[in-house]
Structures are given as structure tokens and as C-alpha cells.
Amino acid sequence: MNLKVRLALMNFLEFAVWGAYLTSMGRYLGNIGMGTDIGWFYSMQGVVSIFMPALMGIIADRWIQAQRLLGLCHLLAGVFMFFAAIYGIKAGDDSDFSVLFTLYSFSVAFYMPTLALSNSVAYNALTQAGLDTVKDFPPIRVFGTIGFIVSMWFVDLMGFQASQNQFVVSGVLSVVLFLYTFTLPACPIISGGEKKSMADALGLKAFSLFKRKDMAIFFIFSMLLGVSLQITNGFANPFISSFAAMPEYAGTFGVQHANILISLSQMSETCCILLIPFFMKRYGIKNVMLIAMFAWVLRFGFFGLGNPGSGVWLFVLSMIVYGVAFDFFNVSGSLYVDKNTDPSVRSSAQGLFFLMTNGIGATIGTLGAQAVINAYTASKQVGDDFYTVGDWQTCWFIFAGYALVIGVAFALVFRPRKEHAGV
């Protein structure tokens, strides 16, 4: 099978695993009375990303081939996701936060490192084949977004948005990807030979990138922008679904199929990923990152102004700009790190990037967002379901204001090296 096709299928499965629950889990948690705890579940993705991607990246660089480690992580993530689903089925509305949260936490602890590992597997395979990662990786990564969308739609159309069955879907896909990794190209590990320092042996050399002013600033702002990454993933579905508590909106398509409406964001991604090579070479990393930051301002602002009725077009605009906000930051940032690091620390450098964004940044962001939302909203029962209702508009405007401040600060402070400015 063609290398690009094989890597595309890997990306499809990688993100389908995540898409099964990432945008709908908040709706499920709200439905079983854990609406005020949504932020804790999404912040756990950030907490484990503080150390797990870096740790697994070190292991992949030094001891276990990246594609083998990718498969093992997915197997464990899938098993714990099955356990979470089984518990949810048995406990129902009486689910205990500590039990469900613990099972979920173990699952994401092994899933989150795979986001960086899958990048490393693809970059290594493309490099060994003599291909250009900046040119050839984005079209491959598109299939990850397609997998995410397919998984979202499946969960929506099967009626799993408000149930634990979304965890079953994720677990099945993880096991499938575990089996598929046995067909992927082997990734090299650093072995034998010269005496190494303790830092080299543990893969800590990637942290030396902070000695470079441009990379230190890049990683710091990656963390600050990472605050925005999980906010809409965690709260967009509960927000849109909350309009069900208002009779004039209860029957609208967006309320009934929030996941499908949100999936427009991922559809936008498929187009925006393909634009990255052009924008990176034409405008450079700084301008591409700035575009992403101001796109986050629009993403949150349009949510604050819209509704699923006459204002649904504002929701649609929010979904469209999400592709720019997410891809121009995540994918271009990953490529920038790849081009600015030595191959011997490639996996651990990718792990460091994810630590700053999906780790520290996302943890602060989701817990901060939960605090804001708890201050302006409350749970309300309508029939047999629970919804989070209140002043959502103020919440979204607060998030937009934060993204605006970060964007302006980045424009004033970040100065990439000239030789790497366009990657």
C-alpha cells in the first residue's frame, strides 16, 4: 500500500478515537448531573499532557519504536474507555464522579501521548522516504480531521451524544488502531555507541530549546494560546443544547443535532490544513500564528452573538473560523518545532510542544472556563434531561477578550529566526 495512504489511514483512526467523545462528552456529563464538573474531565487531558507526551516521546526516541508505542498506548486507552462505558451503563444517573473520572483519566493518560507519537511516526516515515514534511504531511493530516467528523456524526446519528455509548465507540476504534500499527513503517531509535549525559539518556535535551530566545517565547505563547484549545470542545455542545430549555429554539436542527452542527468546525479544518504549506512559506510562522490567535477571537465572539434560530448563521461562521484557529496553530506549530529540532530529539520535542499546549495551557483553560461558566450559568431540569442555562454570552465574550490580548502580545514580542521564519 502507498505510504501516504497508510499514514492517512493512521491519522483517520487516530482522530476518530477522539472525535467519538471530545465534543459530546460535556453533554453526557450534564445529562447525568455532572455539568459543573465538565471542566475537570477536559482539564485531565491537559494534566496528563504535562508529562505523558514528553515521557512517551523520550521512550520512543530511546527505547521503543514510535509506531509500537503508539499501538500499545491505544490498546490501554481503549481498555480503560471500555471500563468507563461499562460503569456508566451500570450506574446510569447515579454515576459517581470519582469512579467515572478515574477510569476516564487513565484512558486519556494513554491517549494524549498518541497525538504527538502519530506525528512522529508520520514525520519519520516521510523523511525516510525522501519526502517534504511541510508539503506532504498536511494532506495526510486532513484524513485525521475526516476521521474525527465521521466519528462525531456516527455518535450523533446513533443517539449517543447524551450517553456513555460514545465511550464504547472510542474504545473500539482504539483497539482497531492498535492492530493497525503492526502494519506501519518502523521508526528508528537512538542506540549504542558514545557515552551520553544523563540529560541525553533521559531525552531531556529537548528542554534545551528554551535556551534559544525565539523558541522559549514560541513555547510560552503556545501555552498561552493552548488555554483556548479545549474550551469549545468541552462547552460548545452543552451551550448549544441548552437552548432546548427555550421553547422557541427547542425544535431547531442545531439543538437536536449539536454534534453535526459542531462538525462544521472539523470540515473547515480539512480545507484549512491544505492552506498551511502556502501560508507558512508565504507569510511565515509569526503571521500564521497571529492569524490563528485572532481567529480564536472570532470563534468565541460569534458563539456569544449567535443562537440556533435566526442567529444560526453566526454559529456557522464560528465553525468556519475554527479551522483557521485550530490548524494554523496546532499543525503549523508542530511543523515549526519539527524543522527547528535535531532528529535525535524529534519525538521528545513534539512531546514538549504538546506539553505546553494540550498540557499546561489546556489545563488552565478548561478549569478557568469552568469557573467562568459556573459563575454565570446553572443546571436546569427540563423533562428527564438537565441543561446548563444562564448568561452564556458573557462567558463567550470573556474568552474572546482573552484571545485578543494574547494575540496583541504575541505580535509585539515574538521574533523567529530569519532562516526558520517561513519554515
C-alpha positions, 0 to 999 in steps of 0.5 A: 500500500502507498505510504501516504495512504497508510499514514492517512489511514493512521491519522483517520483512526487516530482522530476518530478515537477522539472525535467519538467523545471530545465534543459530546462528552460535556453533554453526557456529563450534564445529562447525568448531573455532572455539568459543573464538573465538565471542566475537570474531565477536559482539564485531565487531558491537559494534566496528563499532557504535562508529562505523558507526551514528553515521557512517551516521546523520550521512550520512543526516541530511546527505547521503543519504536514510535509506531509500537508505542503508539499501538500499545498506548491505544490498546490501554486507552481503549481498555480503560474507555471500555471500563468507563462505558461499562460503569456508566451503563451500570450506574446510569444517573447515579454515576459517581464522579470519582469512579467515572473520572478515574477510569476516564483519566487513565484512558486519556493518560494513554491517549494524549501521548498518541497525538504527538507519537502519530506525528512522529511516526508520520514525520519519520516515515516521510523523511525516510522516504525522501519526502517534504514534511511541510508539503506532504504531511498536511494532506495526510493530516486532513484524513485525521480531521475526516476521521474525527467528523465521521466519528462525531456524526456516527455518535450523533446519528446513533443517539449517543451524544447524551450517553456513555455509548460514545465511550464504547465507540472510542474504545473500539476504534482504539483497539482497531488502531492498535492492530493497525500499527503492526502494519506501519513503517518502523521508526528508528531509535537512538542506540549504542555507541558514545557515552551520553549525559544523563540529560541525553539518556533521559531525552531531556535535551529537548528542554534545551530549546528554551535556551534559544530566545525565539523558541522559549517565547514560541513555547510560552505563547503556545501555552498561552494560546493552548488555554483556548484549545479545549474550551469549545470542545468541552462547552460548545455542545452543552451551550448549544443544547441548552437552548432546548430549555427555550421553547422557541429554539427547542425544535431547531436542527442545531439543538437536536443535532449539536454534534453535526452542527459542531462538525462544521468546525472539523470540515473547515479544518480539512480545507484549512490544513491544505492552506498551511504549506502556502501560508507558512512559506508565504507569510511565515510562522509569526503571521500564521500564528497571529492569524490563528490567535485572532481567529480564536477571537472570532470563534468565541465572539460569534458563539456569544452573538449567535443562537440556533434560530435566526442567529444560526448563521453566526454559529456557522461562521464560528465553525468556519473560523475554527479551522483557521484557529485550530490548524494554523496553530496546532499543525503549523506549530508542530511543523515549526518545532519539527524543522527547528529540532535535531532528529535525535530529539524529534519525538521528545520535542513534539512531546514538549510542544504538546506539553505546553499546549494540550498540557499546561495551557489546556489545563488552565483553560478548561478549569478557568472556563469552568469557573467562568461558566459556573459563575454565570450559568446553572443546571436546569431540569427540563423533562428527564434531561438537565441543561446548563442555562444562564448568561452564556454570552458573557462567558463567550465574550470573556474568552474572546477578550482573552484571545485578543490580548494574547494575540496583541502580545504575541505580535509585539514580542515574538521574533523567529529566526530569519532562516526558520521564519517561513519554515 
